[in-house]
Amino acid sequence: MKTHVKALVVGGGAVGTSIAYHLARAGWDDVMLLERDELTSGSTWHAAGLLPLFNMSFATTHIHKYSVDFYKSLEAETGLNAGFAVVGNLRMAQTQARMDEYMVYATTAETCGVPFEWLTPTQIRERWPLVRTEDLEGAIFHPTDGYINPADVTMAMAKGARQRGVMIERRWQADGYVWRGDHWDVTCTKMVERGGNLVPSEEQIVISAEHVVTATGNHAQRTAKLLGIKIPAVPVEHQFIVTEPDAALVEWRKTNVEHPVLRDADARWYVREERGGWILGPYEDGAPARFAHGVPDSFRADLFPLDLERIEGEYMSFIHRIPSSETVGLKDDFNGPICYTPDGNPLVGPAPGLRNMWLAEGFSFGITAAGGTGYYLAQQMVEGEAEIDMASLDPKRYGSWMTTEYAARKNEECYSHVFILHHPDEEREACRPLRTAPAYDRQKARGAQFGHVNGWDRPNYYAPLGFDDHASRSFRRGGWWQYAVEEAKAIREGVGLIDATAFTKHVVKGPGATAFLDWFTTNKLPKVGRINLTYALTATGTTRTEYTIVRMKDDEYYLVSAGAWTDYDADYLRKAVADKEAEFGRIEVQNVTTQWGVFAIAGPKSRDVLKAVINDADPATALSNKRFPWLSARPIELGMCPVNAIRVAYTGELGWELHHPIEMQNYLFDLLEKAGAVHGMKLVGARAQNWLRQEKSYRAFGTELGRDATPLEADLPRFVDMTKEFHGKAAMQAVGVRSKCVTLLIDGPADADPWGREVLFAQDGTRVGRLTSGGYSVAFGKSIGMGYVRPDLAVVGAKLKVRMFRELWDAVIVEDSPYDPANATIRMDG
Ligand SMILES: Cc1cc2nc3c(=O)[nH]c(=O)nc-3n(C[C@H](O)[C@H](O)[C@H](O)COP(=O)(O)OP(=O)(O)OC[C@H]3O[C@@H](n4cnc5c(N)ncnc54)[C@H](O)[C@@H]3O)c2cc1C
């Protein structure tokens, strides 16, 4: 057995096998796959094999689509038939809200080139008369997906991998990982059978690998402990039952093709044919998390006992939908562990804090995702980045605050939410509140409805006490919309206060700090007391992080980045510092996120509010343009609170960010609230802020800004200093401008705004781009959006169409910063 390899993939389920295959296909010729038992002996063996293309996320839709296309090609390559039944996938809707969900989804599918059809209840009945349809609104049908045999597709990938030189070693368990500076030493133990259990033997070897990928399925918690990191992948029980043959189905099949995979989302199940009978897979309430502290040796390719009572409601609704199944008996059942993560997306990408260690854990649709994950992760490993932005799957989207208990409870919630209505304005309840700023109770008492971001509870909007956020959610304008409109107007016309405490904050200082940041980021560094907006790039020239940089001293900087991405940003920054310290000199990095609270006060009257509480020899001029110009920062005192104030406003209005010691937050809140009352100050949430920043064309990280576009594609050349050398510059230039970020005003439906996932067309019906953000503009009284279009179309005045709710609506590209393009209100003196 070889003991030196370029890449070692740990885990021989569908996911690990696909990664090994794709690494070899991407050109790495020294890849080994290690499996502690037999290939597919984890969750893969008992999966139902469905390959649903339906997904609300752009990245995941790409991943699933790749898998479906790839699996179809495997037989030609390997000679193995993986039993891919391309029967299609019919998602039925019992309500108009569910149809709305499918319409919102369909526009994402369209951006990714996933085909679909709309069916009325009558059309469903005509094609599949065993299905009861009188209580349906309609359905969306994907003709190109279906189901596959999970073990067979894994074996086909394994054969393809072997053909490309991958070594597959079974009955070896990875038991220890030590980083040696340029490679990992992985201690591997030979596994043996003892008393029916699979146990470690005395035989051990050490394999040196330049790169390691873990794809250990239900064993993720053990992997986390071995690596000394946190991996919020904890399995939950998932069951499906197989019925005896259904006589009506058998009869129907004599002259007809197989039924598509049927999904009655409102009844929370999927059903497909299985040898004349049916497989019913429910996503019920109450499925418990398992193995939160590891998988026992005694659990191999085992199952849990069936809990029929738990799925009784779903079973009855299945009989309702397919009445011929009423008298059919049960033949078989499967209740196995299915790995989840708190948001349902797997954890794919570089491991936090470690070098050349890649995670591929937490797959709940692992058969569907395996192909695409292998493809895109191999791109990341071999080429530096994938062609799609993998941030929504990145393992570091959960921070060090995450615990096993959090993962287990959130994963149970995620499982039971598989078939809920996935409103874009959905907020999930489990494990909240968890991370709260001190002012949380005050905000709640004033009607705040919170969103959950990176564990924080952050106000989304403020409504009258007792307002039911859950009931207000919609795929169109939710019940909260009117409150966000009032908040947005308050900032444009008066003054508003936003809690931005969740912002990620780092201090970078020391003799090497200036040279390092000059190399690390694209823009000129600010002078002392000034701020700049700037970008850290990936090695392939795309945007890795957006920073507001404040220069506190000659060699001390305060970096502010997005609140949702603290560990993601911290990891990249720390690794870059470690790489460059020898070259640039000592650099100290401190993550001060939880030490500093942030209030953003904005609006034409914001200066008046601050003047009333600022402690200064001359309060009347302390905040004037002369003493406190736009894009500068300085320490001030508000009452008894020391504040590092920065004159910027993400809402594009006159305003300041007030960074304050977290322990003084309630004092400051009370002070500002009292002073603000005189000027009618409103508390404002993240939703209004998101609309306002689009009126100013401020790109947001995670939507317009990410690893699939360069700052030049984001059309931000003013923040890129081409006269200096910076990390990723050459790659950014080499990429060119494949598509360009624009702002659009949209004459959309009267009751809906875009969510930022809609497809864009030219007048002639050609697909030319997609929205990445959307919302309502109070300044223009209509919908607004930002997105990417073909560069030749990115011209002011270009007329496009946007698909919303199955119809095309007029959209026009407007100049950047359509509201106050000259920045007159931000610069307003006083
Ligand atoms: C009842 C049920 C039905 C399902 N139906 C579907 C479906 O229809 N469609 C779908 O897409 N998904 C489905 N799933 C989910 C799917 O089974 C999983 O997402 C998928 O199998 C995960 O694959 P994996 O490779 O990540 O993990 P696994 O298949 O669990 O593989 C992990 C492997 O790693 C090995 N391993 C662990 N630790 C080590 C170590 N230290 N050293 C060496 N080897 C190690 C394990 O032995 C195991 O073989 C279903 C799940 C269940 C429970």
The ligand as a Gaussian input file, in Angstrom:
#p B3LYP/6-31G(d) Opt

LIG

0 1
 C      -33.403000       6.516000       4.551000
 C      -32.571000       7.447000       3.763000
 C      -32.936000       7.797000       2.464000
 C      -32.173000       8.684000       1.728000
 N      -32.546000       8.986000       0.454000
 C      -31.798000       9.832000      -0.291000
 C      -32.162000      10.142000      -1.618000
 O      -33.161000       9.668000      -2.108000
 N      -31.384000      11.002000      -2.324000
 C      -30.256000      11.553000      -1.787000
 O      -29.595000      12.337000      -2.479000
 N      -29.879000      11.274000      -0.526000
 C      -30.617000      10.432000       0.236000
 N      -30.240000      10.149000       1.510000
 C      -29.041000      10.775000       2.045000
 C      -27.793000      10.061000       1.564000
 O      -27.849000       8.730000       1.984000
 C      -26.552000      10.712000       2.127000
 O      -26.611000      12.105000       1.970000
 C      -25.300000      10.221000       1.413000
 O      -25.275000       8.839000       1.385000
 C      -24.071000      10.767000       2.083000
 O      -22.948000      10.232000       1.454000
 P      -21.527000      10.429000       2.114000
 O      -20.535000       9.860000       1.165000
 O      -21.380000      11.835000       2.545000
 O      -21.606000       9.598000       3.476000
 P      -21.603000       8.031000       3.734000
 O      -22.307000       7.279000       2.694000
 O      -22.085000       7.841000       5.127000
 O      -20.083000       7.664000       3.612000
 C      -19.126000       8.025000       4.577000
 C      -18.101000       6.926000       4.595000
 O      -16.992000       7.338000       5.342000
 C      -16.468000       6.208000       6.015000
 N      -15.639000       6.701000       7.098000
 C      -16.032000       7.445000       8.156000
 N      -14.982000       7.753000       8.937000
 C      -13.901000       7.199000       8.374000
 C      -12.525000       7.161000       8.722000
 N      -12.064000       7.792000       9.804000
 N      -11.656000       6.483000       7.925000
 C      -12.116000       5.850000       6.811000
 N      -13.412000       5.846000       6.445000
 C      -14.291000       6.526000       7.200000
 C      -17.713000       5.474000       6.454000
 O      -17.454000       4.112000       6.731000
 C      -18.631000       5.664000       5.254000
 O      -18.559000       4.610000       4.323000
 C      -31.003000       9.244000       2.281000
 C      -30.633000       8.913000       3.585000
 C      -31.406000       8.037000       4.322000
 C      -31.016000       7.740000       5.709000

